Amino acid sequence: MTHLHGELSPYLQAHADNPIDWYPWGQDAFDEAKKRDVPVLISIGYHTCHWCHVMARESFSDPDVGRKVNDSMVAIKVDREEHPDVDSHYLTQAGAFIEQLGWPLTIFATPEGDVFHAATYLPPEPRGEIPSFVNTIDAVVAAWQSSREDVDQGALRLRDAIAAADAEAKKRAPKTLTPDDWAQVLDHVAAQEDTEFGGLGAAPKFPIAPVLSMLVSTERQDSVALARRTLETIAESPLRDSVEGGFFRYATKRDWSEPHYERMLYDNAQLLWLYSATGQIDVAAGVVQFLSTVMRLDRGLASAQDSESVIDGERVEGGYYLLDHVARSRLDPPARDEKVLAGWNGLALWGLARAAMVSVPGEPLSLARSIAEEVTSLHLSEDRRLARMSRDGVVSPAAATLEDYGGMAMGLLELALASGEVKWARVAQALVDACVSDTGQWAVPGGGDPTVQSLEAISGDVTEGAMPSGLAMISQASLGLHQLTGQASYRDVVAASVAPYAEAVSLRPLGFGGLASVLWRLDAPLRELVVVTDEPEGELAQTAVMHVPPTTLTSVVTRAQAQQWSEAGFELFDGRFDSETPVAYLCQDRVCGMPLTDPVALRHALTN
């Protein structure tokens, strides 16, 4: 029996009957460790993590292992998707012990939360230089009992060293990226292209969607071409499920073969935006189908789908996905992680709204509206505080992060532009406004997770791999509000918050694709297109959505909608609702050209 009964996370629920007496994340576990004067085992993973399942079956379900752990330490089980700030905090410290970070992440800490040893997956028996889980427990206990002072001092030195490095990084003068710097950034990304098999880098092969979005955002012919080649390769590879339309997380081989078969909402949301933005409508339609069927819940979208399924009584990784539609229909599909995460659903809104803008089949706009209604009604309080996670209509107490505020704001703003419905822009604006601190930079309302804060956490890691950081997403939403309202403050807070990361972007662009997009947008001309027409299927409106670049803020609205936007304080729509004939307004850096009523003239303006 553990303390996990009643937890909402499917990952924690799966461990609720383990012989290990797991605590959920929180202060109670650390208080218990202080009371008993024992170390803390923190096991971090997520529901669709294959090796998390393996370690659970091999070690966490063993009664002898459970007794050993319970007798010698306090154990905490963390769903990294429910508590990303906890995961980030401990990943930073684990990097002192592990070269290849990953999950399950196995942390040993003092009752004060300071790390003195870390590992990832630990097998039931030693394998080469990798010790077993039991041997590791024995070694940790021996060190705790015989070398306590060394353990404590080592943990403190690690914490202090990371904190000092963090403080030093904050002192660095922000770097301004010059045109030469940007050329080097894009050249560096281009040099990572695998010219034989496509994509960026070697095995394992990830889509690295934030970097592809950055390439598209530049509108440079060579960069966009690289993104398009990569997307075409991915669409034709085993990474795409040709039956249900979604994409798997990554491929283990350089040629994109042998996928790791878990399917994540954040990957598919970003890829939907990319395929829609680059005009690959059939592929985008497949992702809409996947979201609307496989990932759809009563409220919002599921976080992920497992890689494992049961076939002929055996658990098989990927076996279900190797079957055709008829064979799949005879089996139970792999389990979904049915927790709803605000930030990830926001990314899905972002992708669905872009799909709707370019007329991707599958009714993406209707799906986006429904998800927006469901998630905001449950996750958003009257004082505009956001809840990170829910499941089956019950909200988790887990603290929201900048990822949640940023993802939802970015997605709702895109939905407002695609639908013409200003109410979504007003909610996005409230979310962004709530995250502006007294110092004029981004901060999570309420300060984030209280237990992390009590452990003297360092600044969160903003390195971006599979998805953009919360910092990047809230900044993208804020730049959109700057364009819509004309208020310089929305741009100023972005510039102040992301400038310290410019040097890191210039040195490691593959790890900062989301922030690179923001920095590029700060340097590039900001363009807007508003088409006011009561004929949304008319030639002028269709010309706009067919030819407008994805980086141009675009909205097709009726005259009544344009007036509603203007009355809500969105200056871009001021005076745009008087004409009784369809008219387009194309603007750059707050300067608008003459109104255009001729579709040919609009197309010329958009493509030249």
Order of alpha helices (4+ residues) and beta strands (2+ residues): alpha-beta-alpha-beta-alpha-alpha-beta-alpha-beta-beta-alpha-alpha-alpha-alpha-alpha-beta-beta-beta-alpha-alpha-beta-beta-beta-alpha-beta-beta-alpha-alpha-beta-beta-alpha-alpha-alpha-alpha-alpha-alpha-alpha-beta-alpha-beta-alpha-beta-beta-alpha
